[in-house]
Amino acid sequence: KKPPLLQKYDHKFKLLFSRELVVKEEDISFGNCFYALDKFLLCTHQYEARDKTLRLQATPITMDGRIGKTTRLAQIQWKNKDDEPQEVDWKMSEDTTKLMVATYADDDDNDVKTQVSVIVHDHKLQKLWEKVFTLPYSQKQFSFKNWTVANDGRVYLLAKIYDENNNKESKKEDGKRSPAYKMVVFRLDPESTVPYQIQL
């Protein structure tokens, strides 16, 4: 697996340096690399199948490409495929002071409610809050579209919710075609495990 490449250019687009960001551990998946005030944060995750564990990590990188000490942000364990966190999504706030990571299972199961784990850190990788949310729709109905973490640390999720478990895009009513889904924004707060829903 080829490691990420960090390059820096001046205002005339002259290459100042080019450096591979080599990580020593094996089986590392690279999630994203964000600018965070005065540095970069390289976000990675690693599965340990033997003990059913997902490790989430971030590594600071200085503006001149020096790699700092990796911080473990969380360690998530699962019991079975219904709660195995197959998907990992990273987002940085607009002011680059908040880092969010969300993990969730997505097996398109008709009978299992969608559950998501959300963790928010500041730009110094200090944990601000962590919570597991159960959303009132099955995995089959639910389609993740986009994440946003606000400057105040609140998290917003845009999702497509199908009317039925068959994931049909449209339905016929009174001889006319209409959407068989709705677009919903969920606001995920540290104060509550019940997400606030806004239908678009």
Buried (B, 14 or more C-beta within 10 A) or exposed (E): EEEBEBEEEEEEEEEEEEBEBEBEEEEBEBBBBBEBEEBBBBBBBBBEEEEBBBBBBBBBBEEEBEBBEBBEBBEBEBEEEBBBBEEBBBBBBEEBBBBBBBBBBBEEBEEBBBBBBBBBBBBEBEEBBBBBBEBEBBBBBBBBEEBBBBEEBBBBBBBBBBEEBEBEEEEEEEEEEEEBBEBBBBBBBBEEEEBEBEEE
